[in-house]
Amino acid sequence: MVEMKIDANEIKGKSGMVQKYADFIKEKTSADVTNSGNTIVVKGEGPAVAKKYLRVLTKKFLHKYELIDTYRVIADKDENTLQIKERKLNEEED
């Protein structure tokens, strides 16, 4: 059984987004999804819990709620974790 952790600490300020994200992942993967605070743990077998697939689903979720311009998904190379981080936008000064 594969266990993937997704750190959604950055989107906690949005109203109920972490729970909506957990429900979205559960619906799309039909895996065991648990939400403890701002960390979502996805447990399951096969390609439904692959890091690449979960990254694509996370991008789809951010696009669905129009957050794709504000947040991005970062995948660690060695560990089974994904992070949702706020984009650092370059502010032009006049």
C-alpha positions as CSV (number, residue, x, y, z in Angstrom):
1,M,0.0,0.0,0.0
2,V,1.3,3.4,-1.0
3,E,0.9,6.4,1.3
4,M,1.2,10.0,-0.1
5,K,1.1,13.1,2.0
6,I,-0.1,16.4,0.7
7,D,0.7,19.6,2.6
8,A,-2.1,22.0,2.1
9,N,-1.0,24.5,4.8
10,E,-0.9,27.5,2.4
11,I,-4.6,27.2,1.4
12,K,-5.9,27.0,4.9
13,G,-6.9,30.6,4.9
14,K,-9.5,29.9,2.2
15,S,-12.9,28.9,3.6
16,G,-13.1,25.1,3.8
17,M,-10.6,24.6,0.9
18,V,-8.7,21.8,2.6
19,Q,-11.8,19.8,3.2
20,K,-13.0,20.4,-0.4
21,Y,-9.6,19.3,-1.6
22,A,-9.7,16.1,0.4
23,D,-13.2,15.3,-0.9
24,F,-12.1,16.1,-4.5
25,I,-9.1,13.6,-4.2
26,K,-11.3,11.0,-2.6
27,E,-13.9,11.3,-5.4
28,K,-11.3,11.1,-8.2
29,T,-9.1,8.3,-6.8
30,S,-11.5,6.2,-4.7
31,A,-8.6,5.8,-2.3
32,D,-8.6,6.1,1.5
33,V,-8.2,9.8,2.2
34,T,-7.7,11.2,5.7
35,N,-7.6,14.9,6.6
36,S,-5.7,15.8,9.7
37,G,-5.4,19.5,10.0
38,N,-3.7,20.9,6.9
39,T,-2.1,17.6,5.9
40,I,-4.0,15.2,3.6
41,V,-2.9,11.5,3.6
42,V,-3.9,9.4,0.6
43,K,-3.5,5.6,1.0
44,G,-4.2,3.1,-1.8
45,E,-2.8,0.9,-4.5
46,G,-2.0,1.3,-8.2
47,P,-1.8,4.3,-10.4
48,A,-4.6,6.2,-8.6
49,V,-2.2,7.2,-5.8
50,A,0.9,7.8,-8.0
51,K,2.7,11.1,-7.2
52,K,2.3,12.3,-10.8
53,Y,-1.4,11.6,-10.9
54,L,-2.0,13.3,-7.6
55,R,-0.1,16.3,-8.9
56,V,-2.3,16.5,-12.0
57,L,-5.4,16.2,-9.8
58,T,-4.2,19.0,-7.5
59,K,-3.7,21.3,-10.5
60,K,-7.2,20.5,-11.7
61,F,-8.6,21.3,-8.3
62,L,-6.7,24.6,-8.2
63,H,-8.0,25.4,-11.7
64,K,-11.6,24.5,-10.7
65,Y,-11.6,27.0,-7.8
66,E,-9.7,29.6,-9.8
67,L,-6.6,29.4,-7.5
68,I,-4.2,28.2,-10.2
69,D,-2.8,31.8,-10.6
70,T,-2.2,32.1,-6.9
71,Y,-0.9,28.6,-5.9
72,R,1.4,26.0,-7.4
73,V,2.2,22.3,-6.7
74,I,5.7,21.2,-5.6
75,A,6.7,17.6,-5.6
76,D,9.7,16.4,-3.5
77,K,12.0,14.1,-5.5
78,D,12.7,11.4,-2.8
79,E,9.7,11.5,-0.5
80,N,6.1,10.7,-1.1
81,T,4.9,14.2,-0.5
82,L,3.4,17.1,-2.4
83,Q,3.1,20.7,-1.3
84,I,0.7,23.4,-2.3
85,K,2.6,26.7,-2.1
86,E,1.6,30.3,-2.8
87,R,3.2,31.7,-5.9
88,K,5.6,34.6,-5.4
89,L,4.5,37.2,-7.9
90,N,7.0,39.7,-9.0
91,E,5.5,43.1,-8.2
92,E,6.6,45.8,-10.6
93,E,7.4,49.1,-8.9
94,D,7.0,52.3,-10.8
